[in-house]
Amino acid sequence: MSNEFKAMWERQEVIYAPEGHKVITHPIAGRMDFEYLAFSAAYSPELQIVLNMPLSGTETIEKVKMLLSQK
C-alpha cells in the first residue's frame, strides 16, 4: 500500500460512490455479473477505487473461484 493511499484512507478523504451492475464476458469463464461501487479521493479525483462484488443469484462467484485456482 502506498504512503499516499494510506494517508488518504486514514483521513477518510473518499467521496462520491457511484454504484451499479457490470457484466463482463471473460474468454474462459463466460458471462460474469457484478455489482460495483466506485469511490474517488476528495483531493485527488483522478484516483478511483472500484469494488466489484459477484452478483448474488448468478454463477459468478464460482467462476471467479475457478479462475483464481488456475495457475
ABEGO torsion letter per residue (X at the ends): XBAAAAAAAAAGABBEBBBEBBBBBBAAAEBBBBBBBBBBBAABAABBBBBBBBBBGBAAAAAAAAAAABX
